[in-house]
Amino acid sequence: MNRTRRTAALTLFVAPALALGPAFAAHASAPAVPDAPSAASCHVEKESNGKYHLWGVGFPGGAKVTYSGSATGTVSTDKSGRFDVDGLSGSKFVVKTDKGKASLTCAMVKH
C-alpha cells in the first residue's frame, strides 16, 4: 500500500512536466553550469573617507574575478563566492569572472 502511494505521488509530479512537452521536462532537470554566476551581483559604496568599497556575492567559491573601470585589479572570492575591495578611487566598475564567461556592471549603493 505504501508503494502505491509513493507511485501515485510521483505520477502527480512527473505527468504535468511530460504533458508540457519533452523540451520543458528536459529544461526542468538540466543541471546548472558551475562557472555561470546566475545569482551573482556586485555593488559599490562610498566610504566615510571618500574612497569606494567594491564587493560582490554569488560568484563561484575560490574563483578569480577581475574588476575594471575607475581602477583595475583581480581578486579571489572566498568559499561562499564573495569578494571585497576597499580604498578604491572611483565608483564605476565592471566585474568579470576568471574565465570571462560573465560580465556584470556594479550598482552604486547610496545611503
N, C-alpha and C positions, 0 to 999 in steps of 0.2 A: 504494500500500500504506500509506503514511504517513497519507493522508487517511482511510482505512478505520479505522485505529487511533484517530485523533482522534474520529471519529464514534462509534465504539463506546464510548470513554471518556466522551464527553459524554452518551450514552444512559444510562450507568450512573448519572450524577448527576441527570439530568432525570426519568427514568422513576419513581424512587421518590417524588419530590415530587408528581408528577402523579397517581400511584396513590393518594395520601392525600387527594386532592381539590383542587379549584381554590382553595378558601379557604386551605389550607396553602401551596400554591405561591405565591399572591399575598402571603401574610404573610411568607414567607421572602425575598421580593425587595423588600418595602416599604422605602423609604428612611427613615432616622431623621429626626425633627423636629429642626432645628438649635437651637431655643430650649429644648428639654426636656433638662435635665441628668440623664440617666438614671443616670449613674455619679457624680453629684455627692454630696459629703459635707462636713460641717463638724464641727469639733471645738473644744473649749475646754480650756485647760490653765492651771493656776495657776502663775504665775511666782514666782521667788525673792523678789521684793519685795512679794508679797501681792496684786498685781494679776493680771488674767487676760489670756490671749492667745487670740484667736479666729482660726481660719483655715479655709479651705475649698479643696477641689480638685474638678476635674471639671466646672466650670461653663463656659459658652461664653467663649472668649477675648475680652477687651475689653468684657464685659458689666458693667453696674452691678448690684450686689446690695445689698439693704437688710437690716440686722440690727436686731433689736429684742428687748427683754427687759430685762435688768439695765441696759442702755444702748442707745441707738439711734444709727443713722448709716447712711451709704451709702458704699460703696467700689467701685472698679472692679477687675475681675480683670485679671491680666496676660495675655499672649498664650497661655499654656498653660492658662488657666482657673483660676488660683489667686489667692487673696487672703489677706492677713494684717492683723490689727488688734491692736496691743499696748496695754497700760496700761488695760484696762477694769476697771470696779469690780464686776462680778458674773459669775456662772458660767452663767446660763440665757439661751440665745439661740435665736431662730428666724431663719433666713435666707430671704429671698425674692428671686427674680430680678427684673430691672428691669421685666419685663412682667407680673409677678405670676403666672406660669404654674406656678411650682414653689415649694413652701414646705418647708423642712427644719428639724427640731429638731436642734440641735447636741449631740453627745455629749460628755460630760466625760471627759477623759483623765486617769487617775491613774497616778502612777509609784510 
